[in-house]
Amino acid sequence: MSESLAAARSLPLTDLSEDERMFRDMVRDFAEKEVRPLVASMDQQAQIPPELIKKCFGLGVMGIEIPEAYGGSASTFFMAVLAVEELARVDASVAVCVDVQNTLVNNLLLRWGNDDQKKRYCPKLAESWVGAYALSEAGSGSDAFALACRATDRGDHFEITGRKLWITNAAEAELFVVMANVDPSKGYKGITTFLVERGTPGFAVGKKEDKLGIRASSTCELILEGCTVPRANVLGEVGKGYKIAIETLNEGRIGIGAQMVGVAQGAFEHALKYSQERQQFGHAIADFQGIQFQLAEMATELEAARLLTYNAARLRDAGAPFIKEAAMAKLFASRIAEHVTSKAIEIYGGNGFTREYPVEKYFRDQKVGQIYEGTSNMQLMVIAKQLLGKL
Ligand SMILES: Cc1cc2nc3c(=O)[nH]c(=O)nc-3n(C[C@H](O)[C@H](O)[C@H](O)COP(=O)(O)OP(=O)(O)OC[C@H]3O[C@@H](n4cnc5c(N)ncnc54)[C@H](O)[C@@H]3O)c2cc1C
């Protein structure tokens, strides 16, 4: 065990350093002042206003781990987790936009990009370009490596043809990380990662999904027809895209754990407040033990999910193994987010079931946590493989 990890373990997981606390407070303040007033209209209009995304860049939450030399905040993965949690406490759509940018797109560029690619894209991603991560297709979700998108080697460039589905941030993104197979005869070992700019010939963003939750987050199809991508935009090695995809998602799912903790926290805070205001039988409903016990259960579940998530993020930052812990964090946090948001609606009674009150949106927003970046069954598979040593 490294010395830094040993030192970190002597502290409570939720004990934040001065920098972490200041950053968390800054994001919380931003979420309250800039995001909260827009939550209902963003949900109705199914869009994050471009000005709000600009403000996220201005705040520095779109390039958290990007080095200062490239205009980023040169911070940790744990800070990205804090940002996602705080934003999701107010709005899960803004949170997932920031999450995909940091834990997937920036993360893989920093890890696998060469100097030229980092120089070309990191400053843009820190300053104004939204990124998207395109792995899933209509026929390949959980079985991601069965993807049908093909890339043909034309010497100085590749021609990519195929369709991607469910791509978060696609409506806003300028840079798309696209997985395509250069040699299907090699199976998953043909999968290669390409950096594709919006506006590349043969590339188009297609239909936007009309969703149950995280409605303001764009989720679109991508259409690639002979899309011409320069060889210089192959990320990592040809044929190593499967490794990039898996390893990025291993980390990314900690961010989804944080998103689910934030969603559950937001709903819980509303329920706690409402329970002290709503009068029945001549008392605030929080005076009844039946309600108190529900609040206590919710708070306990939240605490456990936060500890799992923080632990996974801190392990990742310490360079320690974290794959099992990350899958557990996402699995558990998405489950408790469903339970906590559902209970929040019950505490609101009939009011909770209407769109005039805030809790039904949290309930709708949480459901995707059990689906994207690997369904709950896929998390169970990851955990079981780790337990059984079948890696
Ligand atoms: C809002 C939203 C945003 C998304 N954003 C992105 C994105 O930005 N980029 C991207 O690439 N993808 C994205 N996705 C896609 C997402 O990752 C997939 O939806 C997810 O991986 C599940 O794939 P699927 O929908 O094809 O479901 P399927 O794989 O068809 O699964 C259906 C059901 O079968 C179960 N199942 C499948 N195989 C097994 C098995 N072997 N054992 C047990 N159970 C199994 C699953 O757990 C699930 O319950 C997004 C999806 C949504 C809904």
The ligand as an ORCA input file, in Angstrom:
! r2SCAN-3c Opt
* xyz 0 1
  C     -30.499      8.130    -20.909
  C     -29.432      7.225    -21.426
  C     -28.183      7.768    -21.716
  C     -27.172      6.946    -22.228
  N     -25.957      7.506    -22.564
  C     -25.030      6.735    -23.212
  C     -23.819      7.323    -23.716
  O     -23.548      8.528    -23.520
  N     -22.967      6.545    -24.428
  C     -23.219      5.231    -24.667
  O     -22.398      4.587    -25.321
  N     -24.345      4.639    -24.194
  C     -25.252      5.366    -23.486
  N     -26.421      4.783    -23.016
  C     -26.680      3.374    -23.311
  C     -26.608      2.493    -22.080
  O     -25.285      2.341    -21.685
  C     -27.319      1.177    -22.421
  O     -28.694      1.457    -22.502
  C     -27.031      0.109    -21.388
  O     -25.705     -0.327    -21.462
  C     -27.967     -1.101    -21.542
  O     -27.998     -1.548    -22.852
  P     -29.395     -1.826    -23.577
  O     -30.231     -0.610    -23.422
  O     -29.111     -2.289    -24.965
  O     -30.074     -2.983    -22.733
  P     -29.828     -4.549    -22.952
  O     -28.362     -4.832    -23.022
  O     -30.686     -5.019    -24.071
  O     -30.390     -5.134    -21.594
  C     -31.776     -5.383    -21.370
  C     -31.912     -6.133    -20.042
  O     -31.248     -7.397    -20.138
  C     -30.321     -7.540    -19.094
  N     -29.184     -8.341    -19.582
  C     -28.502     -8.238    -20.750
  N     -27.544     -9.156    -20.823
  C     -27.580     -9.865    -19.669
  C     -26.816    -10.950    -19.125
  N     -25.776    -11.474    -19.764
  N     -27.169    -11.419    -17.908
  C     -28.193    -10.879    -17.213
  N     -28.950     -9.858    -17.665
  C     -28.636     -9.343    -18.877
  C     -29.907     -6.127    -18.725
  O     -29.398     -6.061    -17.400
  C     -31.229     -5.396    -18.892
  O     -31.993     -5.533    -17.714
  C     -27.425      5.574    -22.444
  C     -28.683      5.035    -22.126
  C     -29.672      5.841    -21.624
  C     -31.004      5.239    -21.312
*
